[in-house]
Amino acid sequence: MRILVAGGAGYIGSHTVKRLIEDGFEVTVFDNFSTGRRELLTGGDLIEGDLMDRAALKAAFASRRVEAVMHFASLIRVGESFRNPQKYYRANLISSLNLLEAMLAHDVRRFIFSSSAAVYGLPEQTPIPETHPLRPVNPYGRTKLFVERILVDYDRAYDLRSISLRYFNAAGADPDGELGEMHEPETHLIPNVLFTLLGRRKTLEVFGSDFPTPDGTAVRDYIHVSDLAAAHVLALRRLLDHPESRALNLGSGRGFSVMEIIQRVEEVTGREVPRVSRPRRRGDPPILLASNEEARRLLGWELPLSDIATIIRTAWDWHQK
C-alpha cells in the first residue's frame, strides 16, 4: 500500500515516514522544502512540489497509485500567525483544500491530518478530552480547526474518511540518531534550552513567571516524536480497518512546567542553563495537558519513549551532533 506523505521532510513527518517504511508501507514524500530538510529523508520516493500548485498535485497522484494520505505540511508558529494571519490562512487552508481536491479526483478517501491542541484554546478542564469545546485563541489554531470542520463535511458528502490527530508538544529525537528537530527559527522549548547549553543562544528566555501554576511558569504536555509517529501509523491502520472519521488527542497525559524542563535538562546534561525572564506571550494558556485515553483505547497506542528523561536525552544526543 502506498501512502503519500505531504510534508514528509519535516520534523514529525520524517519520523512518521521512517515508521511507515519499517512497518512495510510504500511511501511517497511530497514536500517543497520550505521548512522540511532533505537530510531528514530516510527512504521512500520523493516528489518535490508545493501544495499550492494544483497541477503538481494532479501529476503526483496520476503517477502513483496512492491509497491514503498523511498531511503534515503547514505553518506552525503561533506568534507569526498573529502578525501575519493572511499567510497562515492561505498556507494552511488553501493547501489542504488543494490536497483534498486531488484525493477526490483520484478516488483516494483515507486521510490522516496533523491537527493541534491549539484547537481547544484556553482549557476549561484538565486534562483536556476530545469533547472539550473548540475555541482556538490564535489564527494558527483556527486554521487547524477549519480543516477539521472541512473534513467533517467531506466525510458526509464524499465518504472521505479521516482521523485528525491533535498534538500536544512533540519533542525528542529518533533514538537511532538518524532524525531530529531542525526548525529555523526554532520556537520549541526543549531545543532552545539545549541550544543555550551548546552556545547557539546566549541565554534562554522564559516567557511568563506569573502563571497560576506551582512555580509560576507554563505547564505543557510533552510527547516523544517517535511515539507520535507510531500513533500515526496506528491511526492509519485503524482507518483502513474501521473507516470512521474522528479526532484524537496525542499527548503523554503528564505536564511539566518550563522550570521543571530546565531542571531536568540540567540533570541530564550536568550543565546549568543561563536564563532570563520575559513577559507572557499573547495567547499562552497556563496549562495544556492531554487526556489520551481515547487514543490508547481505539488505537492500542503505547508511549514507551515519552518519559521526560528519554525525550531530553534523545534531543541532547541529536543536537550535539
N, C-alpha and C positions, 0 to 999 in steps of 0.2 A: 504494500500500500504506500502510495506517495503522498507526502504531506508538504504543502507549500507553507514556508515559514516567512512571513513578512517581518522584516526587522530581525532576521536571524543572526546578524553580525553584532548585535548589541549585547549588553551585559546579561540580561535574563534570557534573551533569545538564543544566544550562543550556548549557554549551559543546557537549554532545552533541546537544541539541535543535537548536542552530544548524547543526551539521554535517549532521544528518539532513535538515533543510529545504533546505540548499544542495545536497544530493545527490538531491533530488526526492521524498523521503518526505513523507507527510502525518503530522502529529504531534498527539497529544492529550496534554497535560500533566495529570497527576493529582497534586495537591500540597495539603497542609494548611497550608503556610506557617509551620510551627512553627520551621523553620530556613531554609527557602527564602525568596527575595526576589522580589517582583513585578517589580522593576526589572531582574531578570535574564532576563525572558521576552522573547524576540526574535521569536516567531512561534508558529504552531500555534494550536490552540484549548485552552482551559483548563477543567478541572473541578476546582473547589475541594472537596476531600474528604479523608477520613482513611482510611488502610488498615485501621484497627481497626474501621471502620464497614462491615460486610459488605453492608448494604443499599445504601450509596452506591456500593460497588464493583459490585454487581449492576446498578445503574442505569447506571453508566458503560459497562459492556460491552454492556448492552442497547441503549443509544442510539448506539453507534458500531460500525462493522464493523472491529474490531481484528484484526490478523493476526499481530502479535508484540508482546512486552512487554519493556521495559528497566526494571530495578528498581534505583534509586539511593537510595531512601528508607530511611535507617537512622540510628541514633545512632552517633557515631564517636569519642567522646572516651575514650581508654583509661583515664585516671585516674578519670574518673567511673564507668566500668564496674566498677572495683574497689570504689568507695564505694557504688554502688547497682546491684548486678547484676540485681536483680529488674526494674528499669526497662529494662535492656538486653535481657533475655530476652523480656520482654513486647513491647517495641517492635520488636525485630529479628526475632524468631521468629514471633510470632502474626501480625504484619502480613504477613510473607512467606507464611505458610500461607493467610491470607485471600486474598491476591492470586492464589496458585496455584489455590485453590478456584474463584475467579471465572473464571480462564482455562479450567479444565477444563469448567465449566458452559457455557461459550460456545465450546468446541472451538477454543481458541487454544493452540497447542502449540509455540511458539518463544519462548525466554526468554533474555535476556541479564542476568546477575546481577553486580552490583557487589560483588565479594569483596575480599580484602585479603591482603597479605603477612603479616598477623598470624596467619594460619592455620598458619604454619610454626613459630612460636615461636623459640627460640634456635637459630640456624643451625649445622648440623654441617659444612657446606661452603659455600664462597663462590666464585663466585656461586651462588645457590640455584636449582636446577632444579625443575620441576614434580613430579619424582619424590621430592623430599625428604620425609622423614616429617612428618606434620601433627600438631604438638604445641603448640597455642597456649598462651600463658602468662598470658592475661588474659581476662576474660569477654567483652570485645568480640570478640577473635579467635575465641573459642569459638562465639559466635553466628554468625559468618560460616562457620565450618566446619560447624556443624549444618545450616545452609541448604544448603551444598554437598552434604552427605550426603542430605538430603531430596531434592534434585534427582536424585541417582543412583537413588533408589528410585522417583521419579516417572517417570524415563526408562524404567525396566524395567516398571513397572506400567501406565503410561498413555501411553507413547510421547510424553511431553513432553520435547522436546529442548532442551538448554540449553548455554550457554557461560558458565562462571564466570571472571571476569577479576580476577586477583589483583593489585591495585595495590600499587606501592611508594609513593613520596612525590609526589603530584600538586602541581604548583607553577606559577607564572607566571600570565599572563592573556592573554585574547584579543588577538592582535596588532592587530586593528581598533579596540581600545579600547572595545568595546561591553560586555564582560563581564569579571568578575574575581572575586576571593575576597572574600566578605563574611560571615565567620563571627562569631558573637557568643556566647561569647567566642572569641577566636582562639587556637588552640593550635599552629599550624604555625610552623616556624622562620622561613622567609623573610619572610612578612608581619610577624612580630613584630620582626625586625631592622629592617625598613623603618618600622614604627610608632615605633620608638625614634628614628630619624632625623627623623620627622615630628612628634615631640613628644607622641605619644599614649601613650608609655611613657617613664618616666624613665631606666631602664636595661634592658638585655637580660639576662635570666637564662640562664646557660649551665649546663645540668644535667649534671654529671659532667665531671671533668677527669682522671680516673684510669683511663679505659678502656684496654685493651690495643691501642691504635691509635697511629699515628706521633706525633700531637700530644696524645693523651690524651682527645680528645673523640669522641663517637659519629659513625660514618660512615653516611650514608644515600644511597640511590639516588633522584635527583630526575628526574621526567619532566614535560615541559610538558603542561599540561592540554589544550591543543588537539591534541597528538599522542595523548593519551589518548582524547579524543573521537573522533578518526579511527579508532582501534583498535576502538571500539565499533561503528562503522558497518561496518567490515570484518568484524568478528565476526558481525554480523547477516547480512551478505551470505553469509558462509561457511555459516552455519547454514541459510539458505534454500536454498542450492545443495547442501550436503552435510550433511544432518540427522543429525549425530553429536555427542553430548554430550561435553564435555571441559572442563578447566580450563587457563587460560593465564596466565603472568606478564606483567604490563605494567610494565616498568621500562626505564631507559636503559642498564643494564649497566655504569654507571660510578658510583663513590661519591665523595662529598665529606664531609669532616668538618665539624662545627659551626664550627670556627675557619676552615676554608677558605671556608665560605659567608660568614662575616663579612668576611673579607679580600676576597672577590670583590664583595660589596656595596659595600665602601669604594672599590674600584677603579671600579665603575660609577657611583657617586654622587659620588665625590670628597669624602666626609664620613667622619669617624671615628665608630665605633659604641661608645658607652659600655656597659660590660658588667660583670657580677658573677658569680662562680662560685657554684653551688649543688650540693648532693649529687645523686647519680644518682637518677633516678626509678625507681620499682618496675617491674620487668619490662623495662627498656630493654636490648636487646642491643647489644653494641659495634658490630657491623657488620650492615647489611642491604643486600644487593646482589643484583639480579635477573639470572638468565640469561633473556634474551629471545629465544633462538634459535627456540623453537617458534612464538612469535607471529609472528616475521619469516617463518618458513618457511611456516606454514599460511595466514597472512592476507596475505602480501605487504606487511607493515607497515613503514613507514619513519618516522623520527623527525627531521624537518627542523628542529624548533624546540627540541629538548631539550638543546642545549648550555647550559651554566650561565649564560653571559653573556646569552643571549636570555631565559632564564627570569627572571633578575633584572631585566633591563631592562623587559620587559613588565609584570612585577609592580610595579616602581617607577613606571612611567607610569600604571598603573591607580590605585595608592594615592595618588599625588599629586593625582589628580582628585577 
